[in-house]
Amino acid sequence: MILLAALSCAALRPLPASSLAALRTNGWAATPDFLQPAEVERLRDDIAALRREGRFGAAGVGADSTNRLDGSVRQCEQCFLFPQLKHSGGGDQAGRALLYDTLDGLRETLQQSTGEALEGLLTEGLYACYPNGGFYRRHVDSVPGTPQEIRRYSYLLYANTDWTKADGGMLRLHTDGGGEAAPAGAAPSFVDVAPRAGTLVVFRSDLPHEVLDTAAERLAVAGWFNAPPHGSTERRKLIAGLAAAVVLGGAANLARGGGSAK
């Protein structure tokens, strides 16, 4: 009970002002020790339990009907966490509830600090497990003309204890001004973030990034905070329906233990 109370208080912790300033200026921010060691262990326990229950499946690439498995682009397993459904015997539900509280608090902090509306019902999230030899080549999370175009902020919470540089799997944020590919003739420009336990990374979803090759297992919570549908009534209905399908597809994955998504 004491541990749960302590974790509940930690879940309400806001982003530090320095991280919010970096996000506004650079489009990304890394916050070391956002999660405490006890919280990281709860995540690791939940991941281990869900893996034992067969809830993880190979992660795909692409959006909606174009989603596919492509081992040359991504080597990763994932288990969806949203929406917040209750699953009998599904891992560490108490620990996952604390994670939901943390993400809700993070979304509210971003909304208040940036002035951008973020629809809580459309929050996306999953556990991502990269094996030794895993990777995810350069990509962006928000693609115009797809359900993912409403993604505004991507987030990562790392659960890699005893990580060293030799373990690889760093997050590379590309700052060359390009998208899925670098601009022709542009000099390399990027920032690497170490996936140390408890570190939170938040960045704009149109910022190109990749997961560098791993030499040890890499564990993280990954997801997106989404804007409400906008535009015409028909457009709002269309995007809301597509976005809900992405999220609900994740819920089905958690219930069944299969499938893939962007």
BALOTOR-20869 format. One record per residue (C-alpha): residue in three letters; x negated, y, z negated. Coordinates in Angstrom, 3 decimals. Layout:
[fido "ala" [X Y Z]]
...
END
This chain:
[fido "met" [0.000 0.000 0.000]]
[fido "ile" [-2.833 2.412 -0.815]]
[fido "leu" [-4.454 1.676 2.561]]
[fido "leu" [-1.203 2.238 4.442]]
[fido "ala" [-0.594 5.522 2.646]]
[fido "ala" [-4.093 6.720 3.481]]
[fido "leu" [-3.709 5.749 7.127]]
[fido "ser" [-0.306 7.468 7.345]]
[fido "cys" [-1.849 10.722 6.141]]
[fido "ala" [-4.704 10.345 8.633]]
[fido "ala" [-2.204 9.791 11.460]]
[fido "leu" [-0.958 13.352 11.019]]
[fido "arg" [-4.459 14.860 11.445]]
[fido "pro" [-4.473 17.509 14.214]]
[fido "leu" [-7.179 18.081 16.798]]
[fido "pro" [-9.914 20.412 15.547]]
[fido "ala" [-9.958 23.941 16.963]]
[fido "ser" [-13.314 23.268 18.652]]
[fido "ser" [-11.812 20.373 20.643]]
[fido "leu" [-8.813 22.431 21.700]]
[fido "ala" [-11.123 25.238 22.831]]
[fido "ala" [-13.256 22.783 24.830]]
[fido "leu" [-10.142 21.304 26.451]]
[fido "arg" [-8.945 24.750 27.537]]
[fido "thr" [-12.376 25.756 28.856]]
[fido "asn" [-13.685 22.552 30.397]]
[fido "gly" [-10.579 20.436 30.956]]
[fido "trp" [-11.842 17.752 28.561]]
[fido "ala" [-12.816 17.307 24.933]]
[fido "ala" [-14.391 14.531 22.873]]
[fido "thr" [-13.723 14.336 19.137]]
[fido "pro" [-15.968 11.911 17.221]]
[fido "asp" [-14.509 10.175 14.146]]
[fido "phe" [-10.939 11.146 14.993]]
[fido "leu" [-10.003 7.701 13.682]]
[fido "gln" [-11.439 6.468 10.418]]
[fido "pro" [-13.113 3.026 10.186]]
[fido "ala" [-10.031 1.493 8.506]]
[fido "glu" [-7.845 2.713 11.375]]
[fido "val" [-10.237 1.301 13.959]]
[fido "glu" [-10.123 -2.072 12.219]]
[fido "arg" [-6.313 -2.050 12.371]]
[fido "leu" [-6.517 -1.472 16.129]]
[fido "arg" [-9.049 -4.251 16.542]]
[fido "asp" [-6.879 -6.621 14.495]]
[fido "asp" [-3.839 -5.786 16.628]]
[fido "ile" [-5.791 -6.273 19.860]]
[fido "ala" [-7.112 -9.632 18.670]]
[fido "ala" [-3.644 -10.811 17.635]]
[fido "leu" [-2.031 -9.770 20.926]]
[fido "arg" [-4.779 -11.479 22.886]]
[fido "arg" [-4.238 -14.695 20.958]]
[fido "glu" [-0.534 -14.431 21.799]]
[fido "gly" [-1.291 -14.104 25.528]]
[fido "arg" [0.007 -10.533 25.794]]
[fido "phe" [-2.868 -9.281 27.982]]
[fido "gly" [-2.973 -9.424 31.771]]
[fido "ala" [-5.394 -8.349 34.506]]
[fido "ala" [-5.283 -4.599 35.138]]
[fido "gly" [-4.479 -3.415 38.639]]
[fido "val" [-5.086 -0.238 40.626]]
[fido "gly" [-2.713 1.936 42.618]]
[fido "ala" [0.738 3.284 41.873]]
[fido "asp" [4.207 1.746 41.941]]
[fido "ser" [4.689 -0.548 44.963]]
[fido "thr" [1.006 -0.184 45.976]]
[fido "asn" [-0.248 -1.545 42.662]]
[fido "arg" [-2.604 -4.434 43.245]]
[fido "leu" [-5.499 -6.363 41.766]]
[fido "asp" [-8.828 -5.222 43.205]]
[fido "gly" [-11.916 -6.625 41.514]]
[fido "ser" [-14.186 -4.266 43.458]]
[fido "val" [-12.527 -1.249 41.804]]
[fido "arg" [-11.557 -2.461 38.343]]
[fido "gln" [-12.451 -5.333 36.026]]
[fido "cys" [-10.300 -5.025 32.911]]
[fido "glu" [-7.459 -6.606 30.939]]
[fido "gln" [-4.620 -4.596 29.461]]
[fido "cys" [-1.562 -4.799 27.239]]
[fido "phe" [1.084 -2.071 27.374]]
[fido "leu" [2.183 -0.356 24.159]]
[fido "phe" [5.094 1.828 25.298]]
[fido "pro" [7.928 2.302 24.820]]
[fido "gln" [7.878 1.648 21.097]]
[fido "leu" [9.819 -1.583 21.048]]
[fido "lys" [9.790 -4.078 18.191]]
[fido "his" [8.491 -7.516 19.102]]
[fido "ser" [8.911 -10.394 16.692]]
[fido "gly" [5.494 -11.763 15.839]]
[fido "gly" [3.839 -9.239 18.141]]
[fido "gly" [0.432 -8.521 16.642]]
[fido "asp" [-0.051 -5.993 13.833]]
[fido "gln" [3.186 -4.016 14.087]]
[fido "ala" [2.437 -1.907 11.006]]
[fido "gly" [-0.918 -0.888 12.420]]
[fido "arg" [0.672 -0.135 15.778]]
[fido "ala" [3.286 2.071 14.082]]
[fido "leu" [0.447 4.151 12.658]]
[fido "leu" [-1.028 4.432 16.151]]
[fido "tyr" [2.320 5.682 17.492]]
[fido "asp" [2.416 8.314 14.746]]
[fido "thr" [-1.105 9.416 15.622]]
[fido "leu" [-0.266 9.748 19.320]]
[fido "asp" [2.960 11.635 18.590]]
[fido "gly" [0.982 14.075 16.458]]
[fido "leu" [-1.625 14.455 19.189]]
[fido "arg" [1.050 15.167 21.796]]
[fido "glu" [2.644 17.811 19.568]]
[fido "thr" [-0.740 19.446 18.976]]
[fido "leu" [-1.436 19.605 22.705]]
[fido "gln" [2.011 20.964 23.455]]
[fido "gln" [1.707 23.714 20.853]]
[fido "ser" [-1.853 24.687 21.758]]
[fido "thr" [-1.475 24.665 25.551]]
[fido "gly" [2.129 25.804 25.878]]
[fido "glu" [2.797 22.923 28.291]]
[fido "ala" [5.948 20.876 27.767]]
[fido "leu" [5.145 17.192 27.199]]
[fido "glu" [8.022 14.705 27.178]]
[fido "gly" [7.582 12.265 24.300]]
[fido "leu" [9.958 9.726 25.819]]
[fido "leu" [7.622 9.392 28.810]]
[fido "thr" [4.365 8.938 26.887]]
[fido "glu" [2.373 6.023 28.302]]
[fido "gly" [-0.210 3.885 26.548]]
[fido "leu" [-1.955 0.545 26.602]]
[fido "tyr" [-4.797 -1.433 25.099]]
[fido "ala" [-7.666 -1.745 27.580]]
[fido "cys" [-10.255 -4.503 27.150]]
[fido "tyr" [-13.273 -4.425 29.463]]
[fido "pro" [-15.313 -7.648 29.381]]
[fido "asn" [-19.080 -7.865 29.678]]
[fido "gly" [-19.507 -6.801 33.315]]
[fido "gly" [-16.313 -4.756 33.385]]
[fido "phe" [-15.881 -1.346 35.044]]
[fido "tyr" [-13.399 1.047 36.632]]
[fido "arg" [-14.703 3.023 39.598]]
[fido "arg" [-14.053 6.714 40.130]]
[fido "his" [-10.359 7.663 40.199]]
[fido "val" [-7.815 10.202 38.982]]
[fido "asp" [-4.785 9.458 36.804]]
[fido "ser" [-2.372 12.024 38.272]]
[fido "val" [-1.635 11.505 41.966]]
[fido "pro" [0.741 13.890 43.817]]
[fido "gly" [3.716 12.180 45.424]]
[fido "thr" [3.670 9.215 43.024]]
[fido "pro" [5.331 8.567 39.646]]
[fido "gln" [1.994 9.465 38.047]]
[fido "glu" [2.163 13.067 39.243]]
[fido "ile" [3.845 14.060 35.965]]
[fido "arg" [0.772 13.018 33.953]]
[fido "arg" [-0.826 16.078 32.394]]
[fido "tyr" [-3.299 14.793 29.801]]
[fido "ser" [-5.112 11.468 29.608]]
[fido "tyr" [-6.354 10.157 26.282]]
[fido "leu" [-8.712 7.443 25.039]]
[fido "leu" [-9.230 6.155 21.513]]
[fido "tyr" [-12.239 3.871 21.194]]
[fido "ala" [-12.462 0.788 18.986]]
[fido "asn" [-16.026 -0.344 19.754]]
[fido "thr" [-17.879 -0.933 16.493]]
[fido "asp" [-21.705 -1.020 16.472]]
[fido "trp" [-21.829 0.363 20.035]]
[fido "thr" [-25.286 1.109 21.454]]
[fido "lys" [-26.304 2.710 24.733]]
[fido "ala" [-27.435 -0.704 25.984]]
[fido "asp" [-23.777 -1.863 25.746]]
[fido "gly" [-22.802 0.462 28.619]]
[fido "gly" [-19.159 1.208 29.363]]
[fido "met" [-19.471 4.953 28.935]]
[fido "leu" [-16.745 7.245 30.238]]
[fido "arg" [-18.088 9.409 33.073]]
[fido "leu" [-16.151 12.624 33.712]]
[fido "his" [-16.951 14.061 37.132]]
[fido "thr" [-17.240 17.857 37.306]]
[fido "asp" [-18.160 18.225 40.988]]
[fido "gly" [-14.765 19.636 41.993]]
[fido "gly" [-13.697 16.548 43.893]]
[fido "gly" [-10.905 14.047 43.420]]
[fido "glu" [-10.971 10.309 44.086]]
[fido "ala" [-14.235 10.968 45.942]]
[fido "ala" [-16.956 13.579 45.516]]
[fido "pro" [-16.952 16.543 47.920]]
[fido "ala" [-19.164 16.003 50.951]]
[fido "gly" [-22.691 17.173 50.228]]
[fido "ala" [-21.994 18.003 46.592]]
[fido "ala" [-24.758 17.401 44.081]]
[fido "pro" [-23.884 14.938 41.297]]
[fido "ser" [-22.236 16.709 38.364]]
[fido "phe" [-20.817 14.766 35.451]]
[fido "val" [-20.649 14.290 31.699]]
[fido "asp" [-20.951 10.883 30.012]]
[fido "val" [-19.076 10.164 26.782]]
[fido "ala" [-20.184 7.301 24.546]]
[fido "pro" [-17.310 4.938 23.620]]
[fido "arg" [-18.107 4.870 19.903]]
[fido "ala" [-15.538 3.629 17.410]]
[fido "gly" [-13.065 6.303 16.345]]
[fido "thr" [-13.895 8.768 19.137]]
[fido "leu" [-10.951 10.472 20.841]]
[fido "val" [-11.280 11.813 24.382]]
[fido "val" [-8.580 14.004 25.940]]
[fido "phe" [-8.828 15.358 29.473]]
[fido "arg" [-6.616 16.729 32.205]]
[fido "ser" [-5.222 13.839 34.233]]
[fido "asp" [-6.381 15.303 37.562]]
[fido "leu" [-10.029 15.204 36.433]]
[fido "pro" [-11.877 12.397 38.252]]
[fido "his" [-13.513 9.867 35.954]]
[fido "glu" [-14.743 6.292 35.742]]
[fido "val" [-15.761 3.596 33.291]]
[fido "leu" [-19.386 2.664 33.850]]
[fido "asp" [-20.427 -0.997 33.955]]
[fido "thr" [-20.325 -2.707 30.595]]
[fido "ala" [-22.941 -4.987 29.053]]
[fido "ala" [-20.677 -5.828 26.113]]
[fido "glu" [-16.936 -5.872 25.511]]
[fido "arg" [-15.330 -2.412 25.466]]
[fido "leu" [-12.047 -1.846 23.584]]
[fido "ala" [-9.865 1.249 23.755]]
[fido "val" [-6.378 2.674 23.623]]
[fido "ala" [-5.730 4.490 26.909]]
[fido "gly" [-2.718 6.506 27.981]]
[fido "trp" [-1.108 9.643 29.274]]
[fido "phe" [1.059 12.497 28.031]]
[fido "asn" [3.591 13.427 30.710]]
[fido "ala" [5.431 16.576 31.679]]
[fido "pro" [9.234 16.545 31.997]]
[fido "pro" [10.528 16.090 35.559]]
[fido "his" [10.825 19.398 37.417]]
[fido "gly" [12.189 20.837 40.657]]
[fido "ser" [15.592 20.108 42.180]]
[fido "thr" [18.166 17.973 40.390]]
[fido "glu" [17.580 15.159 42.850]]
[fido "arg" [13.829 15.418 42.417]]
[fido "arg" [14.112 15.418 38.627]]
[fido "lys" [16.285 12.314 38.746]]
[fido "leu" [13.910 10.573 41.137]]
[fido "ile" [10.742 11.304 39.179]]
[fido "ala" [12.412 10.553 35.849]]
[fido "gly" [13.596 7.207 37.169]]
[fido "leu" [10.197 6.323 38.624]]
[fido "ala" [8.329 7.423 35.519]]
[fido "ala" [10.702 5.457 33.320]]
[fido "ala" [10.119 2.417 35.530]]
[fido "val" [6.368 2.741 34.958]]
[fido "val" [6.852 2.958 31.197]]
[fido "leu" [9.514 0.269 30.986]]
[fido "gly" [7.366 -1.979 33.129]]
[fido "gly" [4.746 -1.624 30.426]]
[fido "ala" [7.231 -2.682 27.782]]
[fido "ala" [8.072 -5.777 29.771]]
[fido "asn" [4.362 -6.527 29.982]]
[fido "leu" [4.036 -6.376 26.199]]
[fido "ala" [7.022 -8.673 25.833]]
[fido "arg" [5.868 -11.185 28.461]]
[fido "gly" [2.107 -10.809 28.443]]
[fido "gly" [1.626 -10.347 32.200]]
[fido "gly" [1.563 -7.833 35.019]]
[fido "ser" [-0.611 -4.812 35.775]]
[fido "ala" [-0.427 -1.069 36.280]]
[fido "lys" [-2.539 1.953 37.226]]
END
